[in-house]
Amino acid sequence: MLSDEEIEKLLKAGDIAKRAFSIAEKIAKPGARLLDVAERIERYIMELGGEPAFPVNIGVNHIAAHYTPTPSDSSVIPDNSIVKIDLGVHVDGYIADSAITLYYNPIYEPLVEASRRALEKAIEVVKPGVRVSEIGRVIEETIKTHGFKPIKNLSGHGLERYTIHSGVVIPNYHDRLNLYRMREGVYALEPFATSGAGLVVEGSLVTIYALKPTSRALPGSTRTLYERIYGSRRTLPFTPRWFIKNPIDEEAVARGLMELRNLKLLLEYPVLIEKEKAPVSQFEHTVVVTSREVLVTTM
């Protein structure tokens, strides 16, 4: 059972996430550098008393998930684009995960409305005991009613303290094999819609990582980097730019991450791309399910 103190921290994280989107909507305009947008949102989260639960994800057009800008990324939000902004906030490890889609050409309005409405409908059916397959059915039907496809290999997920993916999967389609029933806990509902194949594939680029816990002895410089990252992130996702202060640092961090990868102590999150490179929309909210009520912390 979640304590009142835990729920209070979840609500605070959700409020910070909600306020961070007010900044995102003001600064994420065509011509804005992706790096500037991500870093401004992350700073604002910290100014409000939270910490990023993961690096701000910015998915332009067919990029569905897991891209955060690198220090050398000079790319900007294109004209006539559709842009997903996915952000996470934690307060003492208690997480709010939320996403919106912005668009700069009216042609994308129906696609954006499909995922937005799917999320609204999904939230309406959340309660203790409901099968997550029923939530997936509602999401799939809503998106298809708007003339699009859900992305079947992306899903909502359970959230636990300092854990983005608890193991609970909330499908974006009617997955009859998923028999899990909602119980007291914290969940992220996350419909993705597309005009493409309805599937994502992994790209070659990785800009987001997470550490695996270990008690083994590590060589000096690798141990230093591991302890530096683990001290602030535990096993939450991070991006190398958070630990790079100068060009020498950049080289050392890159070398250390390679060593951690070789030691199998690093999880990698490749950029996820719609299979047919079709545009993607996404909306996400975090819900807290208790025996008494369902709280949407990010709304």
N, C-alpha and C positions, 0 to 999 in steps of 0.2 A: 504494500500500500504506500502511495506517495504521501509524504508528510506535508503539512501546511508550508513548512519552510522550503521544501523542494518545489512545490507548486509556485510559491512566490518567486523563486529564482527562475523557473521556466517562464513565468509571465513577464519578468523583467527582461529576459533574453528576447522574448517575442516582441516586446514593446520597442526595444532597441532596433531589432530587425525592421520593424514597421517604419520607424523614424529614419533608418538608413536608406530606405527606398525613396523617401522624399528627397534626399540628396541625389540619389541615383537618377531620378527622373529629371532633375534640374540640370545635371552636368552631362548626362549621356545623350549627346546630340551629334548629328553628322559633323565630322571634322574633329571631334574630341579624340584625343589619344586614349587607346584602351588602357595603357599603363596608368595614365593620370586618373582615369575613372576608377579603376580598381583600387589604387592607393588612397584616393580621397575617401572612398567608402570605408575601407579598412581603418583609416585614421579616425573617421567619425564614429565608428563602432567603439573604438577604444576611448574616445573623448566622452562617450556616454556611459562608460563604466563597464563595458563588455570586452570580450576578446573575439576575434574571428574564429569560428569553429572550423573553418577551412578557408583557403584563399578565395576571394571573389572570382566566380566563374563568369566569363563573358563569351557568349556563343553567338557569333555573327552568321546569319543566314543558315547554311546547312550544318554548321558546327552545333551539335546538340548539347554537349557537356564536357567538362573537365579541361577547359582551356582557361588559364590565367596568364596574364601578360608576363613576359620575361623583362629583365632590366634593359635589354637592347631592342625591345619591341617598339618600333616607331609607327606601327599601323594605327589607323584611325577608324572611327565608325563611318562606314560608307554612306553616301546618299542612297536613298531608296532601299534601305536594308531593313531586316528584321533582327532584333537583338534580344537574346535572353540574358538576364542578370540573375544569378543564383548566389545567394549569400547565406552564411551561417553565423550565428552569434552564440557564444556560451558565457554563462555566468557561473563560475565555480564548477564548470563541467556540465552544467545543465543547458541543453542545446535548443535553439530555435533555427529551423531550416526553412527558407522561403525563396520563392522565385517569381519574377514577373517577365513579361515580354513587352518590349517597346518596338514600334514600327514607324517607318518614315516614308511609307508609300501606302495609300489606302487599299491597294490590291491585297495587302496582307490582313486586312481587318477580319474577314471571315475565318482565316486560320487562327488568328489570335483569339477570336471569340470562341472557337471550338474548344481550346484547352481551358480557357477561363471558365466557360460554362460547365465543362466536365468536372472541374475542381469544385465548383459550387454544388453541383448535384451529388458528388461523392461525399462531401461533408454532410449533406442532409441525411445520408443513410448510416453514418458512423454512430455506433452505440455498442455497449458491451454485448458480446455474443454474436454479432453479425459476422458472417464469413467474409474474408477479404476478397473471395471470388465474386461476391455480390457487389462489392465496391468496384472491382474491375469491370464487371458487366455494365454497371452504370456509366463508368468512364468510357468504355468502348462504344456503347450505344449512343451516348451524347456526341462523341467526336464524329462517329459515322453519320449521324443525323445532320451534321453540319457539312458533310461531303468530304471528310478527311479520314485518315487512318491514325489510330494510336500507335505509338512506337512500342512494340511488344517486348523488346529486350531492354527496356528501361522501366524502372518501377519505383513506387514509393517504398518506404522502409521504416522499420522500428528505430527508435533513438533511445540510447541509454547514456548514463553519465560518462562523459569523455569518449563516447562511441557513436559515430555517425551511422553506421549500419549494424544493427544489433543481431541480424540474422532473419528477422521477420520481413517477408516480401509482400508488398501490396501491389498486385499486378495492375497494369493499365488495360487489361482485356479480361474476358471471362475465362479465367483459368480454373477449370473444374477440378484439377488435380491439387490445387492449393486449398487444403481443408482448414487452415488456421482461422480461428475465430478471434475477433477483437476482444481483448481483456484490458484490465487497468494497465495503463502505460502511456508512452509517448510515441507518436507516429508522424511521419511526413507523408502527405499525399501529394503526388507529383505527376499529373498528366502531361504527356508530350503528344502533340499532334503534328502531322505532316501531310503533304500532298505526294510524298514519295512512296518508298517501299514499305514503310512502317517498321524499319529495322535500322539499327546503327552498327557501324563497323569501327574497329580501332584504327586510328591513324598512327603514324610513326612518332609523332611528337609527344613528349611527356614533360609537363611543367608542374605537376602536383605529385607529391609523394607522402608516405607515412612510414614511421618507424615501427618495426616489430620489437616487442619487449625482449630483453635478453639479460642473462646474468653472467654470460661468458666474458672472459678477459679479452679486451680489444687492444690492438697496437696503438701507440701513443696518440698520433694525430687523429686517427679514426675515432678513438675513444673520446678525445676532446670534442670533436664535432658531434658525435652521438649524444654526449652529455649536454652539450649546448642546446641541441634541438629538443631532446627529451625533457630537459628541464623546463622548457616553455610550452611544449606541445603534447607531451606524453605520446599517445599513439594517434592523436588527431592529425589530419592532413596538413601539410605545409608546402610552401614553395621556396626554392632556393633564394629568391630575391630578398626574403625576409632576413637572411643571414649573411647577405653580401653588403659590405660597407665601402669597398674600394676594389680596383681591378685585381689586386693580389688576393683579396678575400675570395673573389669570384673563382679564381683558379683553384684555390685550396678547397673551397666548398665542392666544386665539380669533382675534384680528385677524391675527396672524402666520400661523396655519394657513390662514386664508382666502386670504391672499396666496400662500402656497406651493401651495395648491390651484389658484389661477388661473395660476400659473407651471408647472403640471403636474409639480410636484416632490413630490407627496404621494400615496401609495397609501392608499386607504380600505378598511376592512373592515366592511361593514354587518352589523348583527345578522342572523343567519340563523334563520328561523322555520319550523317544520314546516308544510307547505302547508295541511293541514287543522287546524292548531293542536292536533294530538294530542301526547301526551307522548312524550318521547325519552329513551333511555338511551345511554350511551357509556362505553367503556373504551379505554384506550390505553397502549401500552408502546413504548419505544425499543429497537431491536435493532441490534447491531453485527455485521455479517457479515464474517468473515475467511475465508481459505482453510482455516483449521484448525478454526474453531468459530463458533457463533452465541452471542453474549452478549446477554442481556436486561439492560440497564443499570438499568432502573427497577423491577425485580421483587425 
